[in-house]
């Protein structure tokens, strides 16, 4: 898996972590851990993140 934390931060843009986390359906602290790559989201959460940002799971988590 390629570094994805920075990509998640870029996709979030000017939205707060709380706003993005609510839209994805996860806790703010969980999103923070994904953005700092302290945790790897399970597949169902990867799909929810991709849907929220309008990207593919491949683009976010596997494309260098």
VOPAGU-2260 file (C-alpha; in pm, 1 decimal, decimal comma):
REM VOPAGU-2260
SITE   aa  ch    i         X         Y         Z
SITE  UNK   A    0       0,0       0,0       0,0
SITE  UNK   A    1     132,4     343,2     -91,2
SITE  UNK   A    2     131,8     636,6     152,7
SITE  UNK   A    3    -231,5     746,9     158,2
SITE  UNK   A    4    -247,0     983,6     457,8
SITE  UNK   A    5    -134,2    1290,2     266,8
SITE  UNK   A    6    -381,7    1209,9     -10,8
SITE  UNK   A    7    -666,3    1191,8     242,1
SITE  UNK   A    8    -567,1    1531,1     382,7
SITE  UNK   A    9    -554,9    1680,9      32,2
SITE  UNK   A   10    -895,5    1535,7     -55,8
SITE  UNK   A   11   -1046,9    1677,1     263,6
SITE  UNK   A   12    -934,1    2024,4     159,2
SITE  UNK   A   13   -1081,4    2300,0     376,1
SITE  UNK   A   14   -1334,9    2075,5     546,7
SITE  UNK   A   15   -1270,2    1999,0     911,2
SITE  UNK   A   16   -1185,8    1645,3    1015,7
SITE  UNK   A   17   -1514,0    1638,2    1207,0
SITE  UNK   A   18   -1716,7    1733,4     899,8
SITE  UNK   A   19   -1545,5    1478,8     675,7
SITE  UNK   A   20   -1563,3    1203,8     938,5
SITE  UNK   A   21   -1936,3    1262,3     985,6
SITE  UNK   A   22   -1991,1    1243,1     609,3
SITE  UNK   A   23   -1794,6     919,1     588,5
SITE  UNK   A   24   -1963,1     774,7     897,9
SITE  UNK   A   25   -1658,3     732,7    1121,4
SITE  UNK   A   26   -1523,8     901,9    1433,6
SITE  UNK   A   27   -1310,9    1213,8    1396,1
SITE  UNK   A   28   -1026,0    1044,5    1582,4
SITE  UNK   A   29   -1042,5     750,5    1343,2
SITE  UNK   A   30   -1009,4     979,0    1041,1
SITE  UNK   A   31    -714,6    1146,1    1212,1
SITE  UNK   A   32    -545,4     809,0    1254,1
SITE  UNK   A   33    -602,6     727,7     887,1
SITE  UNK   A   34    -460,0    1065,0     783,1
SITE  UNK   A   35    -147,5    1008,3     994,0
SITE  UNK   A   36    -132,4     645,4     878,8
SITE  UNK   A   37    -148,8     512,2    1234,6
SITE  UNK   A   38    -430,8     283,4    1122,5
SITE  UNK   A   39    -527,7     123,6     792,6
SITE  UNK   A   40    -899,6     134,7     716,7
SITE  UNK   A   41   -1076,9    -194,0     657,2
SITE  UNK   A   42   -1216,4    -248,7     309,3
SITE  UNK   A   43   -1569,6    -130,8     387,2
SITE  UNK   A   44   -1432,3     198,1     524,6
SITE  UNK   A   45   -1203,7     240,2     222,0
SITE  UNK   A   46   -1515,1     216,7       5,5
SITE  UNK   A   47   -1701,3     471,3     221,5
SITE  UNK   A   48   -1405,1     711,6     202,6
SITE  UNK   A   49   -1380,5     670,1    -175,2
SITE  UNK   A   50   -1755,5     728,9    -215,6
SITE  UNK   A   51   -1742,7    1039,4       4,4
SITE  UNK   A   52   -1459,4    1194,5    -195,9
SITE  UNK   A   53   -1586,7    1075,5    -535,6
SITE  UNK   A   54   -1271,0     877,5    -607,4
SITE  UNK   A   55   -1191,2     509,9    -646,6
SITE  UNK   A   56   -1035,5     303,3    -369,7
SITE  UNK   A   57    -751,7     234,9    -613,2
SITE  UNK   A   58    -683,1     607,1    -663,6
SITE  UNK   A   59    -673,7     683,0    -291,5
SITE  UNK   A   60    -503,2     381,8    -141,0
SITE  UNK   A   61    -303,8     205,6    -411,7
SITE  UNK   A   62    -191,4     454,7    -677,3
SITE  UNK   A   63     151,6     608,0    -609,9
